């Protein structure tokens, strides 16, 4: 894991905004504060300035202020080079006020395992590291030590939010930059339950380019330990026009937290009428999926009987023709797996090709019941032997639906089939309504610009 790729420093204007949200303005001298992922000190620079100014305004001597800095201002950073840079930056600030030789409490260590607690303030911009970018050991260590990371594919930043709340004394304040997807992704469910009691404000910055050129969509979350408020203030900052502000009842923040005004009032649940699922996951598309050139040919000679036409929202959008090796067959509506010997006898060319990629296929984290030449995940195959609809899990301004026939195999996106002999045409009419799109906006996770990521469950739970 390359830590430098996870280092995104906080702009000065955002730092000051966060400190104002924490009421870290006056009467702060002698009160303890920590940044658990302080980097080169962008946040602590402003902390030290405010701390010294407040100390001077309260009539404290330079000696008293120096001593209080050493007892009250803390930082942790795992990158030793950044620790040195942070201390240098803080020393420059102190020197401007005639303070020197401070023994800085900036430690070269993982802030998640800094044991000192009882802080008046926690402030920070923790590293955003997705589950897939964590080492196996770090995943297990984090899962073991943090409730918010106990289940699923958590983001590393969740642990820093949990840690910060644990460090606060009663009525202490925490202001922390948080990933906007934590309010909706299923993997942050434990985190949402953990923070709900102490959460007081959500500042949605997803429409602003806070970190410039970096594709991250943050919020700023504000907490007061033991506040036990029944409401949370939600504020969305806009590039243009008035900011949006509303007061949300915490009792209504269930499952995915919806900050829009959309209300589910339909009587019929989409999932009761239609089967919604994720496409097949081979976990090795480069092996199983073969491109067809403009002459209708493939570079690899494989038996036609073991191939199926395969489609994705992208291939449909751009007219890309592809085939997929399909080591399965359907019998009386049920999916069956070809055995190794059946593949060898019926499709020797296909098996030889797969054998040439065996090392790649065996490295997959595949289902236990799958042999090395089967797909990594095959649950979706049980419902695919019929006409179906296909849509992307990424929606940009409009919902686009593609029709697939009985033998087409979708390898990306979300597929929809009909239950109870209902026409798929009725599903298309529902999915293309403005009301359905507004519903998706209320449930989706922002990924870039006007694009949101949705899940098959989101579609299932739609009521019309």
C-alpha positions in Angstrom: 0.0 0.0 0.0 1.5 3.4 -1.1 0.7 5.8 1.8 1.7 8.8 -0.3 -1.2 8.2 -2.6 -3.5 8.6 0.4 -2.0 11.9 1.6 -4.4 14.7 0.7 -3.6 17.9 2.6 -6.4 20.2 3.8 -6.7 23.7 2.2 -6.3 26.6 4.7 -9.8 28.0 4.1 -11.3 24.5 4.9 -9.1 24.2 8.1 -10.4 27.6 9.4 -14.0 26.6 8.5 -13.6 23.4 10.5 -12.1 25.1 13.5 -15.0 27.6 13.5 -17.5 24.7 13.4 -15.8 23.2 16.4 -16.0 26.6 18.2 -12.2 26.5 18.4 -12.1 30.3 18.5 -12.0 31.8 22.0 -11.5 30.4 25.5 -9.5 27.6 24.0 -6.2 28.2 25.9 -5.4 25.2 28.1 -7.9 22.9 26.3 -6.6 19.7 24.7 -6.8 19.0 21.0 -5.5 16.2 18.7 -5.2 15.5 15.0 -4.8 11.8 14.6 -3.6 12.0 11.0 -1.8 15.4 11.0 0.3 15.0 7.8 2.6 18.0 7.5 0.5 20.1 10.0 -1.9 22.0 7.8 -4.6 21.8 10.4 -2.3 22.1 13.5 -0.7 25.3 12.0 -4.0 27.1 12.4 -4.6 25.4 15.8 -1.3 26.7 17.2 -2.0 30.2 15.9 -5.4 30.4 17.5 -4.1 28.8 20.7 -1.3 31.3 21.1 -3.4 34.3 20.3 -6.1 33.2 22.8 -3.4 32.6 25.4 -2.0 36.1 24.9 -5.4 37.7 25.0 -6.0 36.0 28.4 -2.9 37.6 29.7 -0.6 34.5 29.8 3.2 34.9 29.6 5.2 33.4 26.7 6.6 30.8 29.2 3.1 29.8 30.2 1.9 29.5 26.6 4.9 27.4 25.7 4.2 25.0 28.6 0.5 24.8 27.7 1.3 24.0 24.0 3.3 21.1 25.2 0.5 19.8 27.3 -2.5 20.5 25.1 -1.7 20.2 21.4 -1.2 16.6 20.0 -0.7 15.1 16.6 0.0 11.6 15.2 1.3 10.8 11.7 2.6 7.5 10.5 5.0 9.0 7.9 8.2 10.1 9.7 9.2 12.6 7.0 5.9 14.3 7.4 6.3 14.4 11.2 9.6 16.3 10.8 7.9 18.7 8.3 5.0 19.2 10.6 7.2 20.1 13.6 9.2 22.4 11.5 6.0 24.2 10.3 4.7 24.5 13.9 8.0 25.8 15.1 7.9 28.6 12.5 4.4 29.6 13.8 5.6 29.7 17.4 8.7 31.6 16.5 6.6 34.5 15.1 5.2 35.0 18.6 8.6 34.8 20.3 8.1 31.2 21.4 11.0 28.7 20.7 12.2 25.2 21.7 8.8 23.8 22.1 8.7 20.1 22.9 6.0 19.2 20.4 3.7 16.3 21.0 3.7 15.2 17.4 4.3 11.5 17.3 5.5 9.3 14.4 2.9 6.6 15.0 -0.5 5.3 13.8 -3.1 7.6 15.4 -5.6 4.8 15.6 -3.5 3.2 18.3 -2.6 6.3 20.4 -4.0 5.5 23.8 -4.4 8.9 25.3 -8.0 10.1 25.6 -10.1 12.8 27.2 -9.6 15.5 24.6 -11.7 18.7 24.4 -11.3 18.7 20.6 -10.6 16.2 17.8 -10.0 17.7 14.4 -8.8 15.9 11.3 -8.8 14.8 7.7 -8.2 11.1 7.9 -6.8 9.0 5.0 -9.3 7.7 2.5 -8.1 4.2 1.7 -10.6 1.8 0.2 -10.9 -1.8 1.4 -9.3 -3.1 -1.9 -6.2 -1.0 -1.3 -5.6 -2.3 2.3 -3.2 -5.1 2.9 -4.8 -8.3 4.3 -3.1 -7.8 7.7 -4.3 -4.2 8.0 -7.8 -5.3 7.1 -7.9 -7.9 9.8 -6.2 -5.6 12.4 -8.7 -2.8 11.7 -11.7 -5.2 11.7 -10.6 -6.6 15.0 -10.2 -3.2 16.8 -13.1 -1.1 15.4 -16.8 -1.7 15.5 -17.3 0.5 12.4 -15.1 -1.8 10.4 -16.3 -5.2 11.7 -18.4 -6.1 8.6 -17.9 -5.8 4.8 -15.6 -3.7 2.7 -15.0 -0.7 4.9 -13.1 2.5 4.1 -10.1 3.0 6.4 -11.3 6.5 7.3 -14.2 4.9 9.3 -11.8 3.8 12.0 -10.5 7.3 12.4 -14.0 8.7 12.9 -14.7 6.0 15.5 -11.3 6.6 17.2 -11.9 10.3 17.4 -15.2 9.9 19.1 -13.7 7.5 21.7 -11.0 10.1 22.5 -13.5 13.0 23.3 -14.3 13.9 26.9 -18.0 14.6 27.7 -19.2 17.5 25.6 -16.0 17.6 23.6 -16.2 18.5 20.0 -15.0 16.7 16.9 -14.9 18.0 13.4 -13.6 15.7 10.7 -13.6 15.4 7.0 -15.6 12.3 6.0 -16.4 10.5 2.8 -19.9 11.3 1.6 -20.5 7.7 0.7 -20.5 6.7 4.4 -24.1 7.9 4.7 -25.4 5.4 2.1 -23.0 2.5 1.5 -24.0 -0.8 3.1 -20.5 -1.2 4.4 -20.8 1.9 6.6 -24.0 0.7 8.4 -22.1 0.0 11.6 -20.4 3.4 11.5 -23.7 5.2 11.0 -25.1 3.5 14.1 -22.0 4.4 16.0 -22.0 8.1 15.2 -25.7 8.8 15.2 -26.0 9.7 18.9 -23.2 12.3 19.0 -23.6 13.7 15.4 -24.8 17.3 15.3 -24.1 18.6 11.8 -23.4 17.3 8.3 -21.8 19.7 5.9 -22.2 18.3 2.4 -19.3 19.5 0.3 -19.8 17.1 -2.6 -20.7 19.9 -5.0 -17.5 21.7 -4.3 -14.0 21.0 -5.6 -12.4 21.2 -2.2 -9.3 19.1 -3.0 -8.9 20.2 -6.6 -8.1 17.6 -9.2 -8.7 14.8 -6.6 -11.8 12.7 -7.3 -13.1 12.6 -3.7 -16.5 13.8 -2.5 -16.2 14.7 1.1 -18.5 16.0 3.8 -17.6 17.6 7.1 -19.2 16.0 10.1 -19.5 17.7 13.5 -20.0 15.9 16.8 -20.5 16.7 20.4 -19.8 13.8 22.8 -22.9 13.0 24.8 -25.1 15.6 23.1 -27.9 13.1 22.6 -29.7 15.4 20.3 -32.7 14.1 18.4 -31.9 16.1 15.3 -29.0 16.8 13.0 -28.4 19.9 10.9 -27.8 19.1 7.3 -26.2 21.8 5.1 -25.3 21.4 1.5 -22.8 24.0 0.2 -23.4 25.1 -3.4 -21.1 26.6 -5.9 -23.8 28.9 -7.0 -27.0 30.0 -5.4 -28.1 29.6 -1.8 -26.8 26.8 0.4 -29.4 24.2 1.3 -30.1 23.7 5.1 -32.5 21.5 6.8 -33.1 19.9 10.2 -33.4 16.1 10.1 -35.0 13.9 12.8 -32.5 11.2 13.7 -35.3 8.7 14.1 -35.8 9.0 10.3 -32.2 8.2 9.5 -32.6 4.5 8.8 -30.6 2.2 6.5 -29.4 4.6 3.9 -29.5 8.3 5.0 -31.5 10.3 2.6 -31.0 14.1 2.5 -33.4 14.8 -0.4 -37.1 15.6 -0.1 -38.1 12.4 -2.0 -40.8 10.3 -0.2 -41.6 6.7 -1.0 -45.4 6.6 -1.2 -46.1 3.9 -3.8 -48.0 0.7 -2.9 -46.2 -1.8 -5.1 -42.6 -2.9 -4.5 -40.6 -3.3 -7.7 -38.8 -6.3 -6.3 -42.1 -8.2 -5.7 -42.9 -8.0 -9.4 -39.4 -8.3 -11.0 -36.2 -10.1 -10.2 -33.2 -7.7 -9.8 -29.7 -8.9 -9.6 -26.0 -8.2 -10.3 -24.5 -9.6 -13.4 -22.2 -12.6 -13.4 -18.8 -12.1 -12.0 -16.1 -14.2 -13.6 -13.4 -12.5 -11.6 -11.2 -12.9 -14.7 -13.0 -11.1 -17.5 -9.8 -10.8 -19.5 -9.7 -14.6 -19.8 -13.4 -15.4 -20.3 -14.5 -12.5 -22.5 -13.4 -12.5 -26.1 -13.7 -9.6 -28.5 -15.2 -10.0 -32.0 -13.6 -7.9 -34.7 -15.4 -6.0 -37.5 -15.3 -9.2 -39.6 -17.1 -11.1 -37.0 -14.1 -13.2 -36.0 -12.2 -13.9 -32.8 -8.4 -14.2 -32.4 -8.8 -17.5 -30.5 -10.3 -20.6 -32.0 -12.9 -22.0 -29.6 -15.9 -24.3 -30.0 -19.0 -22.2 -30.8 -21.1 -24.4 -28.6 -19.3 -23.3 -25.4 -19.7 -19.6 -26.2 -22.5 -17.1 -25.5 -23.0 -13.6 -26.6 -22.1 -11.4 -23.6 -23.1 -7.8 -23.0 -22.5 -4.9 -20.6 -23.9 -1.4 -20.5 -20.7 -0.1 -22.0 -20.5 -2.6 -24.8 -24.1 -1.8 -25.7 -23.5 1.9 -25.6 -20.5 1.7 -27.9 -21.6 -1.3 -30.1 -18.8 -3.6 -29.0 -19.4 -7.2 -29.9 -18.1 -9.9 -27.5 -18.5 -13.6 -26.6 -18.0 -15.2 -23.2 -16.8 -18.8 -22.5 -19.7 -20.4 -20.8 -18.8 -23.6 -19.0 -22.4 -24.2 -18.0 -25.7 -25.4 -19.5 -29.3 -25.2 -18.6 -31.5 -28.2 -18.0 -35.2 -27.8 -17.3 -34.6 -24.2 -16.3 -31.8 -25.1 -13.9 -28.1 -24.1 -14.4 -25.6 -27.0 -14.5 -21.8 -26.9 -14.5 -19.7 -28.7 -17.0 -17.2 -31.0 -15.3 -13.6 -31.1 -16.2 -14.0 -34.3 -18.2 -17.1 -33.0 -20.0 -15.1 -29.9 -21.0 -12.2 -32.1 -22.1 -14.4 -34.3 -24.2 -16.8 -31.7 -25.7 -14.7 -28.5 -25.8 -11.0 -29.4 -25.9 -10.1 -26.1 -27.6 -11.8 -24.1 -24.9 -10.2 -26.2 -22.1 -6.8 -25.9 -23.6 -7.2 -22.1 -23.7 -8.4 -22.0 -20.1 -5.5 -24.3 -19.1 -3.1 -21.7 -20.6 -4.6 -19.2 -18.1 -4.9 -21.6 -15.2 -2.5 -19.7 -13.0 -4.6 -16.5 -13.2 -7.8 -18.4 -12.7 -6.6 -20.3 -9.6 -5.6 -17.0 -7.9 -9.2 -15.7 -7.8 -11.1 -15.5 -4.6 -13.8 -17.8 -6.1 -16.8 -19.6 -4.6 -15.7 -22.8 -2.9 -18.0 -24.8 -5.1 -16.4 -23.5 -8.3 -13.7 -25.4 -10.1 -10.8 -23.4 -11.4 -12.3 -23.1 -14.9 -15.7 -21.9 -13.7 -16.8 -18.3 -12.9 -15.7 -16.8 -9.6 -19.3 -16.0 -8.8 -22.2 -17.8 -10.5 -25.3 -17.0 -8.4 -26.7 -14.8 -11.1 -26.8 -17.6 -13.7 -29.8 -19.2 -12.0 -32.0 -16.3 -13.2 -30.5 -15.5 -16.6 -32.1 -18.2 -18.9 -34.8 -15.8 -20.1 -35.3 -12.4 -21.7 -34.0 -9.6 -19.5 -33.2 -5.9 -19.1 -29.8 -4.5 -18.4 -28.9 -1.2 -16.9 -25.7 0.3 -15.5 -25.0 0.6 -11.8 -23.7 4.1 -12.6 -26.5 6.6 -13.5 -25.7 9.9 -15.1 -28.7 12.2 -15.4 -30.9 9.6 -17.0 -31.7 5.9 -16.8 -30.8 3.9 -19.9 -32.3 0.4 -20.4 -31.0 -2.3 -22.8 -33.0 -5.4 -23.8 -31.2 -8.7 -23.8 -32.5 -12.1 -25.0 -32.6 -15.4 -23.4 -29.1 -16.5 -24.3 -27.3 -13.2 -23.7 -25.0 -13.2 -20.6 -24.5 -9.8 -18.9 -21.1 -9.5 -17.3 -21.5 -6.0 -15.9 -24.3 -3.8 -14.6 -27.7 -4.8 -13.1 -30.1 -7.2 -14.8 -33.9 -7.4 -14.4 -36.2 -10.3 -15.2 -40.0 -10.6 -14.8 -41.8 -12.6 -12.2 -45.4 -14.0 -12.4 -45.6 -13.7 -16.2 -45.4 -9.9 -16.1 -44.2 -8.2 -19.2 -40.8 -6.6 -19.2 -42.2 -3.7 -21.1 -44.0 -2.6 -17.9 -40.7 -2.6 -16.1 -39.3 -0.4 -18.8 -42.1 2.1 -18.4 -41.5 2.2 -14.6 -37.7 2.6 -14.9 -37.9 5.4 -17.4 -40.1 7.7 -15.2 -38.7 10.9 -13.7 -40.1 9.7 -10.4 -37.8 6.6 -10.5 -34.8 8.8 -11.3 -35.5 11.1 -8.4 -35.7 8.0 -6.2 -32.3 6.8 -7.4 -30.8 10.3 -6.6 -32.1 9.9 -3.0 -30.5 6.5 -2.7 -27.4 6.7 -4.9 -23.8 7.3 -3.9 -22.1 10.1 -5.7 -19.1 9.0 -7.8 -18.3 11.9 -10.0 -20.0 15.0 -11.4 -23.7 14.2 -11.9 -23.1 10.4 -11.7 -24.3 8.2 -8.9 -23.8 4.5 -8.0 -26.9 2.5 -7.3 -27.4 -1.1 -6.2 -29.7 -3.9 -7.2 -31.3 -3.6 -3.7 -32.1 0.1 -4.4 -34.1 -0.9 -7.4 -35.8 -3.8 -5.6 -37.0 -1.4 -2.9 -38.5 1.2 -5.2 -42.3 1.6 -4.7 -44.5 2.8 -7.6 
